[in-house]
Amino acid sequence: MVATRIDGKAFAAKLRDRIAGQVAALKDEHGITPGLAVVLVGEDPASQVYVASKGKQTKAAGMNSYEHRLPDDASQAELLALIGRLNADPAVHGILVQLPLPKHIDEAEVINAIAVKKDVDGFTTANTGRLATGQKAMVPCTPLGCLMLLRDQLGDLSGKDAVVIGRSNIVGKPMAALLLADSATVTVAHSRTKDLSDVVRRADIVVAAVGRPQMVKGDWIKPGATVIDVGINRTDSGLVGDVDYDGVAAVAGAVTPVPGGVGPMTIACLLANTLTACCRANGLPDPQGLGL
Ligand SMILES: Nc1nc(=O)c2c([nH]1)NC[C@@H]1CN(c3ccc(C(=O)N[C@@H](CCC(=O)O)C(=O)O)cc3)C=[N+]21
């Protein structure tokens, strides 16, 4: 039996279509256009590609996209001043500061300067805390995309054994919070975890977010398990995930590919969060019905 290939690219395209319809209705019925501001500091080539792609998809969904580029040597004060202006701008419903930032800038301080209601990355301490305590939050895009794929594949996640490999603030920790909120039994594994393959073998759901090319092997996987690969590793043989796809697909029930899995969901969820932020700012009901 070969695993189902979870088509994140197709799922993301459908989600973007739905969002575009909701954006059009928002314009028609309320005269409001959601706006997303993306801030890029420096010239990192991968970041430039992501930011260009975000801008293109934002406009394609009918939203306004505002791009702000600062030079590599921009000061933290300049960046904070820009965020202050975006916080005060009523046309801007979402603000994303592309990470990583140059080393002379304190990332946590910059992120926490973003207005909580405009924090479409869900990276502020306030949103992290809200997610962890079950209050309405802005949810980080990559884990949100993973959750949507899991709910679509499995339905109710209640009582499932989930193992998240990786404990980053942007993926591992919020992913664990989301799975817990859906009543899964959650284990967070990381570089110090003992007998990692044995831990993973117990899981009905595996989310791999470690940044090590093809680390998760087929013989780590419980037959029939659902495997979500968050890895984006650029190697000599091209873009690969954290999962050894062919080996895992021979055992798993379903697995996401790289590319074409979680990556496209991340950007679609950014649009979803921008629309959600816009609706909340205008006292309208949440458009995605996720209960988060
Ligand atoms: N503030 C902030 N928010 C982010 O969400 C954020 C960030 N900073 N910094 C960088 C990471 C990375 N990230 C990705 C988005 C889309 C793909 C994506 O679409 N990947 C395609 C392939 C793209 C390719 O070929 O390079 C795929 O997996 O199919 C990947 C990675 C968002 N990030």
The ligand as a Gaussian input file, in Angstrom:
#p B3LYP/6-31G(d) Opt

LIG

1 1
 N        7.561000      36.562000       9.268000
 C        7.690000      35.456000       8.561000
 N        6.603000      34.694000       8.295000
 C        6.721000      33.553000       7.548000
 O        5.722000      32.835000       7.322000
 C        8.018000      33.199000       7.033000
 C        9.108000      34.037000       7.348000
 N        8.919000      35.145000       8.093000
 N       10.339000      33.725000       6.898000
 C       10.582000      32.582000       6.055000
 C        9.571000      31.480000       6.281000
 C        9.489000      30.453000       5.179000
 N        8.145000      30.552000       4.630000
 C        7.683000      29.834000       3.533000
 C        6.579000      30.206000       2.789000
 C        6.210000      29.532000       1.646000
 C        6.921000      28.450000       1.193000
 C        6.533000      27.781000      -0.067000
 O        5.597000      28.182000      -0.737000
 N        7.238000      26.702000      -0.488000
 C        6.991000      25.988000      -1.725000
 C        8.262000      25.908000      -2.564000
 C        9.002000      27.177000      -2.697000
 C       10.341000      26.987000      -3.326000
 O       10.446000      26.321000      -4.363000
 O       11.307000      27.551000      -2.783000
 C        6.581000      24.558000      -1.439000
 O        6.939000      24.038000      -0.381000
 O        5.951000      23.969000      -2.308000
 C        8.014000      28.036000       1.927000
 C        8.384000      28.711000       3.077000
 C        7.473000      31.539000       5.305000
 N        8.228000      32.066000       6.269000

